């Protein structure tokens, strides 16, 4: 059983598979998902690989399946999800059956579609003809109407009249054109025929379906009257140019009626045939829809197997395939079992051979995670994958991440909202996963559901500590402060102070969290909370960083870098502890030493008591600065001691000097030892030349050590210099960086207060019962602001800052992060990514 | 029953908001009723300098507490109605999408 403490031990293995058994064995390994294959033919073109034909066939099958899927989706037929287990990859001989099935389905569908298109075209023509026959009735009536004769005359000009004195016989064409084109069409006709043609048009109300693009288009019926053949040819050419379809329309009304009836019957027939075609298509698609997901999975698995087989090398004897793969050492048994199953399934007699290989390469990093830990592991990996067998920060992140988030977010109400959201996502995990929702933002939130749940729960805890629920405080245990002023003082003063060095404060603190009285202290609540939160932030920060440095000890021990322990780890710990942990200790000393003394009945002038009263509490920051600068301030408060404890000045000087001495040790210690080692190796390197002839193993032992590269010594110095400066300056800057815990919690508290005061308070200011309705409305607005700004925006901001604190301040103390991920050949991964790629 | 006038998202929003509103407003009403000091600043009081004795101030404050408690409960009741309506819409939306 692996653990999260470090990444798993990996071995490079060589796998010998008999050619017949190869397919089945790879299929079993794909189901298992524990093996990462290396490409043994990196120089070979994709088209020259051994199994390129099979891959091509798989691609073809996938194309057909995608076409089928598109058609199914177009008709809106639901595709059944695969019930139960994913189907296994089918045998190679089944591939031919699958290909035949897909071919048949595709051909059938294409045929049906073509027929449908032809039928629709026919249907469109008939419909247009029907409209024409209907509308032209009106036109012909108008033409025969004698009252319109003046128009005719003016249109045809004086020549018409002079030619015969009677109305001339006009030829006509009738057709249908897109409505948008009518104005241009008219203009063109007018210009080309010099106004000698007469166009009437009427719109078709119902849109018609264009057969090729399946769009609904609006068309109009037109009829053009002209005289003479020349105009006829001209008109026909113009109609062609504007892609208007012309239809033969009989002149006589009786003929037209007959034609109309014929057209109606033909339309009915066509409708029936179209309906049947659609039914047939629907039936075919429904039958396909039942199995299509199944087929997709099978085809993708086959393709994946052949891709993997392409990575293998063919043995000299052409009988077996050789593969190289990375395998977690603990899983060798499972893999052997899988290989045995594969050989049994393929009916081959020769068992596959799995050999461990020695290698100097860096293995990939693999951590066994479950659905809970994988989210935190991914947070760590987003910054850099752990070096092979390095200490993994993930298990600690499970607690420190939500905790640091909560310190910045601390609000019982908002934490409860976040926890409720996280809880709903975790509770409804399976149904929500099965839904496969498309939205990327949702997938991000859903992937981090355990993180969100933990962040919410921890925020509820810190909300109780800060005593902040939607910016109000809860008085659960009874406040420890009392008002001892008399009425006249209360009446005449706007702001009054309660002195903790008196019976205003009951001398026993509020049992859990901040006293609720502070919510009423609008003048100095923030000043008080600042002092508290800043100290807390520094304390948490120093402990977090010390923990990080301690983790580096485990790395040094595991990688057998004994020198580093003495020359890197110890100076680092000493530096951090003597300076910053000492500051933390000063904070605790200040908290415990200085305060009121009730036994003395307050306001006592006894100098000993004054020295430990709040009046004499020193500023930690000034103390620390003076310590570092070896400065000595004048005592501005003569009744107070200059020091917090006896011998403080001496101890501080000692700490600073020792801490400063650590710096050259960090700077020069490691390069000095490396130089010593190199000189030793150089001396030893001359000897094996003589001893190689006598003792082969000794000669064999030296070269591998020599192969360990001899770095240029200046590079070592530069490298170490960078690390030391980074650490020393970083310790100051990172400690200050943890003050963002204070800053964000202050911002959150203030935003919550503003939201309540500016918004919800407005609903609580009415003096009669309609305030209830107003409150109902205002509450909705306040809730929306709370969720969008305080939970979402602040939550995202606190998440980001916590992530930064982990990645930079914590991990820079011990994490190298130069590994690469273990990416096993796994059908699950391939199917998931293919499924997502589709959508 | 009646047709649905909310889509699935609006009815879900209404549902969540109503649950939250009911819980919070009921609790706020209870806190106002018991005279929680934390809610002292959220009372309908007269303008500053409008009180000439502590007794009148105390009387206004207590009246304000009672009034706000009742207002909170009225609002909570309105949210119960919203809950019923939203829940009904949500159920209808779910039902129609399943029966499709």
Contacts between the chains, C-beta under 8 A, distances in Angstrom:
chain1	res1	chain2	res2	distance
A	417	B	20	7.7
A	472	B	38	4.7
A	472	B	39	6.9
A	473	B	38	5.2
A	474	B	38	7.3
A	475	B	36	6.7
A	475	B	37	6.8
A	475	B	38	6.6
A	487	B	54	5.6
A	490	B	54	6.9
A	491	B	54	6.6
A	516	B	37	7.6
A	516	B	38	6.3
A	519	B	38	5.6
A	520	B	37	6.9
A	520	B	38	7.9
A	520	B	40	7.1
A	520	B	41	8.0
A	756	B	42	8.0
A	757	B	41	7.9
A	760	B	42	7.6
A	761	B	41	7.5
A	761	B	42	5.2
A	763	B	71	8.0
A	763	B	75	7.8
A	764	B	42	4.4
A	764	B	43	7.2
A	764	B	44	7.3
A	764	B	68	5.5
A	764	B	71	7.1
A	765	B	42	7.8
A	765	B	43	8.0
A	765	B	44	4.9
A	766	B	44	6.1
A	766	B	67	7.9
A	766	B	71	7.0
A	767	B	44	4.8
A	767	B	64	7.8
A	767	B	67	6.3
A	768	B	67	7.4
A	769	B	70	6.8
A	769	B	71	6.9
A	769	B	74	6.6
A	771	B	44	7.8
A	771	B	67	7.3
A	771	B	68	7.6
A	771	B	71	4.3
A	771	B	74	8.0
A	772	B	70	7.1
A	772	B	71	4.2
A	772	B	72	7.5
A	772	B	73	7.5
A	772	B	74	2.7
A	772	B	75	5.1
A	772	B	77	8.0
A	772	B	78	7.2
A	773	B	74	7.1
A	773	B	75	7.5
A	773	B	78	6.8
A	775	B	25	7.5
A	775	B	71	5.4
A	775	B	72	6.7
A	775	B	74	7.5
A	775	B	75	4.2
A	776	B	21	7.7
A	776	B	74	7.5
A	776	B	75	4.2
A	776	B	78	4.3
A	776	B	79	6.7
A	779	B	21	5.6
A	779	B	24	7.7
A	779	B	25	6.7
A	779	B	75	6.2
A	779	B	79	7.9
A	780	B	17	6.1
A	780	B	21	7.4
A	783	B	17	5.8
A	783	B	20	6.2
A	783	B	21	7.0
